[in-house]
Amino acid sequence: MIERLRAHYSIRDERVLRVMREVPRHFFVPEALRERAYGDHALPISGNQTISQPYIVARMTELLELDDRSRVLEIGAGSGYQTAVLARLAAQVYAIERIGELARDAQARIRELNIYNATIKAFDGTLGWEAHAPYDAILTAAGGPDIPQPLLAQLKIGGRLVIPIGSSREAQRLIRVCRTEAGYEQEEHGACVFVPLIGRYGWQT
């Protein structure tokens, strides 16, 4: 998996590659799918959600440009895999998962891996987590029609927001937003497919 990320997908951040080598991806997928955990694809988890393709996890993480002082907000924690990757790179991760059972299971998994600098709660992720704002980085692992305004507001000046955006629920473009003194600058980083971002500032159920 790591060699494919480096050679085929040109992931260059060695810290991201090291952490993805260390975090046991199979621990975050259903037992029946563990033999496929390191393949080049997304996999289904409970709640009609998915664990993202390794490339997408690596690319989104790389675009955040984290260091060991970063405070990160993650929207759509799912199984907790992306949370674990972020927590190994950043100082603190605050993660939100809309589905309560997934949030509880993800929190338990990361604790089993002795990760204590990440907290997962069940809530509407499109509202962000204002109590811990502003954030150096925000990652959204679900695709919405527009960038939720609360997430933009909770991003620190100099911070980066990575989010899939698309006019349909079936396909998106990966967008990075960098906040500057003058406002927000957007970059596009290719096509992607994510589960829908459900919430007040996303798709309605």
N, C-alpha and C positions, 0 to 999 in steps of 0.2 A: 504493500500500500504506500509506504513512504517513498520508495523508489519511483513509483508511478507519479506521485504528487510532484516529485522533483523533476523527473525527466520528461514526462508527458504534459504536465500542466504548468511547468515552470514556476512552481512555488519556490521562492527564494529565501524567505525568512527562516533561517536555521533554528531559531527558537520555536517557531510554530511547528516545524517538522519534528524537533526533538520531543516536544510535549505530545504531539499526536502519536509518536512512537511509544511514549510512556503510558498514556491513558488507555486502559483496556476497553476498546470499543465493544467487544463481545459482551461485556458486563451490562451494556445499556440496551441490548436488543432482546426480544423474546427468545427463550431457550431453544425453540424449534428452528430459529434462524441464525443461531450462533456460528454455524459453519460458514455462513455468508457474510459475517460481520465486517470482514476486511476487503470485500469486493468493491468494485467501482460503481456503486449504486446506492440510492436511498433504500430504506427498508421500513415496512409498516411496524408501528407500535400500537398500543391500545388507544382507544378514544378516536379512532380514524385519523390518527396523526402519523408522522414519519420521523425517522432519524435521518438527517440529511446525508447525501452523498459525501464521502470524505473530502473530495475536491472542494465542494461548496463550503464545508466547515473550514478548511484550510484557507481558502481564498478570502472569505469574509473576515476571518480572524486576522489574516495578513493585512487587509485593508484598514483595520482598526489601528495598526501601528502602536501596539501596547508596550508598556514597560512595567517594571515592578512597583511603580507608584500609581498606576492607572486605577481609577474608579470606573467600573463598567456597569451599564444597565443592559440586561438581556431580556428581550420580549419573545416569548414562545419557548420556554425551557424544554418542553417535551420530556424525553427520557432523562435529561440531565447531562448528556454527553458533551454538548457544546459548552454548557456551564462548567464542566470539569476542565475542559481545554482552556477556557478563559481564566479560570481560577488559578491555573498553574502559571499563567503569564502575568496576571495583574495583581494589584494589592487587594482589591475588594470587588466582588461581583454581586449585584442585586438582580435576581432573575424573577420574572413573572410568567406564570403559566395559567391560562384561562380555566383549564380542567382540573378540578381539585384533586382527584385521585392521582393524576399524572404528577402534579406538584408534590404531593406527599411522597410518592414513590421515588421521584427524582431526588428530593432532599435526602431520603434514606440512603440512596445509592452513593451520593457524593460523600456522605458521612462515613460510609463503609470504606471509602478510599482515603479516609483521613483528610478530607478537604474541609476546612473550617472557615475559609475566607469567602464563602459563597452562601447566600440565603435565597431560598425559593419560596414564593408565596403565590396563592391562587387569587387572581384579580383580573380586571380588564387591562391588558397590556397597552392598549392604545392611549391610556391615560398616563402612562409612565409611572414613576415612583418618586413623587416630588419631595418626599421627606429626605432623600439622600442626594438630591440634585445640588449643584450641576455635575454632570458626568464628563469624563475625558473621552469616553467612547460609548456608543449605543449600538447594539446589534439586534436586528429584528428578524427572527427566523420564521416569518409568515408573510405572505404577500398581500398588500392592500392596494386600493385604488389611488390613494394619495398618501403623502407623508403626513402622519398625525402631527398636528400643531403642538400638542403637549410635549412630544419627543424633541422637536426643534427647540422649544423653550427651555428644556432641561439639559441641553447640550452646552457644555462649557465653551467659551471662546477659545479657539484653537483645537476643539474637539472634533471627532469624526463619528458620523452616523452611517451605518451600512444597512440597507433595507431593500427588499424586492418590491417593485411597484409595477402595476399593470392595469389596463382597463378591463380585463376579464379575470376571473378566478383561476383560470387554467394556465396562464403563462405571464411571466413578468420580465422586467429588466432589472439587473442588480445595480443599485444606485448608491454612490457614496456622497454624503453631504459633509462639507467642511465648514465649520462656523468661523468667521473672521470678525474683526472689529467692524467691518463694513456690512456684514450680512452673512448670507449662506451661498456657498459655491457647490454646484452639483457636477458629478462625473458619472458616466455610465460605464459599466464593466461587464456587459454581455447579457445574454438571455439566461433565464433560470426558471425553475418551476417549484413553487412552494405551496403548502396548504394555505387556505385563506386566513387573512388577519381579521378576526372577528372582534367587534367592539364598537364603542361609540364613535371613534374616528376611523373605523375600518369598514369592512363589509358587515351587513346585518345578517343575523342568523336566518 
